[in-house]
Amino acid sequence: MSRYLAPTKIGLLALIELYAEGAVPNDAAISVLNFITSQLLDSSLASPSQNPAERWKKAETTIKLTVSVNHFEELLGSFATADGLPGRRLWDRFLEKLWGIDSLHALHDFFHQIPNLLARTKAELRELAERGERPPSGVLFSRNSPFGLFIRRSHLEFSKLQFDQVAELWRMFVRYRQPTAGYWRRRNPHYSRYSFDSVLLEDQHEWRGHTDDVAVAAYGNMLLMGDEDVPVSVSTDDIESLLETQIEQIQKYGTRVPPDIRDQFEKLLKSSRTIPSMARYLSFSDSWRSGDFPGTFDDLHRYFDYTLQSRDRLFYQYALLNLGIVQSDFGCHKEAVATMLEAITTAKENRDTTCLNFALNWFAHFARSHPKLIREVGDSSMLGSGKESLVFLRAKAKETGLWILWISALLSEASLSLSSGESVSAAMESLVRSSRLIVGKNARTLIGPQLSLCAGLWDRLGLTVMSTMTCEVFHRCHARSSVLDDQLKLTCRVAGLLAGKGQYDEAFAKLEGIDTNALRSVKANHYWHLYRGLLKLRRDLHHNNLESAEALLSQLLQHSPDDTDAEMLSTIDTLHIEALIRRQDFDAAFTKVESLLSGLRDTNTEVLKRIRLLLIKVHLFDCTGRPEKGFSLAMRAASMAWRSRLVTLLWQAIGALANILNCLGEFAGAERLLVALLPRCLETDEADIAGTLYSLLADARIGLVGEMKAHRGSAPERAKLIGKVHKALDSAFKCFSAVEDVNKQCEVMAKKATLYKVEGDYDRADSCTDTYLGLWQDELARR
């Protein structure tokens, strides 16, 4: 088969000719033009904002057109022709064009006349005027338009073909058109057995009974074979176009090729005489995302071995760059560091600034995720600190015009500033600058990381409404043009925010709504299952279902830092400690907290994790009956949270201080803290934290009631204060009910029952006791 021409191209040319002749009605013009344009132009240019379900539409359509002519019928069968004849469809006119090419000579005539659809140049118009001829009228295509370029190239490629190649193109066209023979026979009464070739039809009387022998000599057994036995007619250009489309989708969105398209493409690839080297790269990309470790390295080596042979080691650094990234994704981090350092050295030697900058950018991100592993390398290399590397990358990217790398460096600076607890204004400045570049340079694929950082920043400042709105803006406006990882992370963030408000069913529904084909990528599937497990673990702990929680923990704790996100690991450790506390295994919980804190003492990053562990340690002191020992830790956590503007953790730290004040008998000071704190805490939509603060407020007010009684305060004031205690306990119960925390609901009911008994209201006390018992009975029944 030829490099460019195939029966599919002949069908497109016939459809363009129909449009030029005016046979396409007005109501079908847009559909026909869109169809042809989608086959001639790059998919990203033809439809820049596709839905995830439509991203593979061009590849699927190209495969269908290559395999069968019936796909044209799906487009043309529903439209009538422009002449308005009853019962005559556009599909009939299209078949007239195809069956009008009834011999090899007619195929030559078709390609010889196809340039007549092009507008004439000035020189050609001048020649026509000299000969006294009129210039052609009707629909003519500009020579530089998409249709004009396609017509010119098809004519040129056909003129380059040798006779045997033209004969093969003709045979494949006959076989491609043959499925429409039954329909054409019903519409054309003059159809006969040899109508597919006018030479056989006209000269059969000369050959008498040997026409079949002549047909076999010309076509072989092709006409007698079934559809499954005939090799699909595909050109090298179609194969390369399909390869580019699939690789573009994989690299741009991080998804895998759908199974049906992959199987059909493999059949086309087997029928092609030459297999492009990019087929190895496609296989490498698909194996990489499927988690096939041996297949990934095999395909990567095969692709770059071919590339290096044909291009004299000019692209050796890119082979190393890809190899280092793959080794990192499969957990071979030491090998990845060595490979990436070699890629940096090779890029310097070959003066490849683009590869060098991207390798340094990857190294900066890797150093933040694995500081212990990089520490040994950092002492002997000249890479510098993470912040210095990002500043260098940003400057170099600006000089060389690498906008993607420049935006990525700005986002990395913002992320590093937030994780290390530095100035929020500096992080916001980096985000604003990156946003300006994204909009100015139309870098749509980086909107996801930028909005993800913005959502994290709003969440850090305690503005959960803004964080939720940012995620909603992403899903409504930018999810179609973003990478799968960004969609997954922002969806999980929305699910986490819903779970924080106690809306677990809605959170799981969000996770279940992710495209199943997207989750065929092993990395995305692992992240999805891990986050879903964390939500289920949190719910089980709140329901005090410790057996199910420990079963989940036994699986989650098997994940190592090499294959799991650092934030995920921190959440797993936190929930593990909470499970130990609910088991009242305080020694094991305290040991784990000390172990995690000792791992953070050598670094100045991960401020959020450090504050969270300090607050857990304060809580452990409270659980063991020595809350005053956590005073200095709570003060330090509050100071760090205030300095880093970690508002949610700041409210928890102040709540811990209020609890210590309650234990020390400073009820008035605790109440003032909690009354000032609660309105701001409610803005975070963290129902669990708000419920704890309401419970502490009730404790502080009960203490004030006791002080008033000791000092013989007025009875109306005590009654009013007790009413406030009940309101605080009711609010706490409402918050704990939202997050389904059975233990804390029962604790609040026990406090209310005790308070009613002290007041002498035994009926309400019994009602609270019944609610207490009902909660446990419902929980046991649910299990």
Salt bridges, closest charged atoms under 4 A:
GLU17 OE2 - LYS97 NZ 3.43
GLU21 OE1 - ARG93 NH2 3.63
GLU21 OE2 - LYS97 NZ 2.53
GLU60 OE2 - LYS64 NZ 3.58
GLU74 OE1 - HIS71 ND1 3.14
ASP83 OD2 - ARG88 NE 3.77
ASP92 OD2 - ARG187 NH2 3.26
GLU96 OE2 - ARG88 NH2 2.35
GLU96 OE1 - ARG93 NE 3.63
ASP109 OD2 - HIS105 NE2 3.28
GLU133 OE2 - ARG131 NE 3.34
GLU157 OE2 - ARG153 NE 3.72
GLU168 OE2 - ARG273 NH2 2.99
ASP212 OD1 - ARG193 NH2 3.44
ASP213 OD2 - HIS210 ND1 3.47
ASP227 OD1 - ARG175 NH2 2.72
ASP237 OD2 - LYS9 NZ 3.58
ASP238 OD1 - LYS9 NZ 2.70
GLU240 OE1 - ARG3 NH2 3.09
ASP263 OD1 - ARG262 NE 3.53
ASP286 OD1 - ARG256 NE 3.32
ASP298 OD2 - ARG302 NE 3.38
ASP299 OD1 - ARG280 NH1 3.64
ASP329 OD1 - LYS523 NZ 3.75
GLU399 OE1 - LYS396 NZ 3.68
GLU413 OE2 - ARG394 NE 2.56
GLU422 OE1 - LYS387 NZ 3.21
ASP459 OD2 - ARG493 NH1 3.78
GLU472 OE2 - ARG476 NE 2.90
ASP505 OD1 - ARG539 NH1 3.51
GLU512 OE2 - ARG532 NE 2.99
ASP540 OD2 - LYS536 NZ 3.26
GLU550 OE2 - ARG583 NE 2.76
ASP562 OD1 - HIS333 NE2 3.46
ASP573 OD1 - LYS592 NZ 3.52
GLU578 OE2 - ARG582 NE 3.32
GLU594 OE1 - ARG601 NH2 3.63
GLU594 OE2 - LYS617 NZ 2.34
GLU671 OE2 - ARG701 NE 3.10
GLU683 OE1 - ARG680 NE 3.57
ASP688 OD1 - LYS744 NZ 3.34
ASP699 OD1 - LYS751 NZ 3.04
ASP730 OD1 - LYS752 NZ 2.94
GLU740 OE1 - ARG539 NE 3.04
GLU740 OE1 - HIS543 NE2 2.54
ASP741 OD2 - ARG582 NH2 3.16
GLU747 OE2 - LYS751 NZ 3.79
GLU759 OE2 - HIS726 NE2 3.13
ASP761 OD2 - ARG764 NE 3.42
GLU779 OE1 - HIS543 ND1 2.75
GLU779 OE2 - ARG782 NH2 3.60
GLU779 OE2 - ARG783 NE 3.35
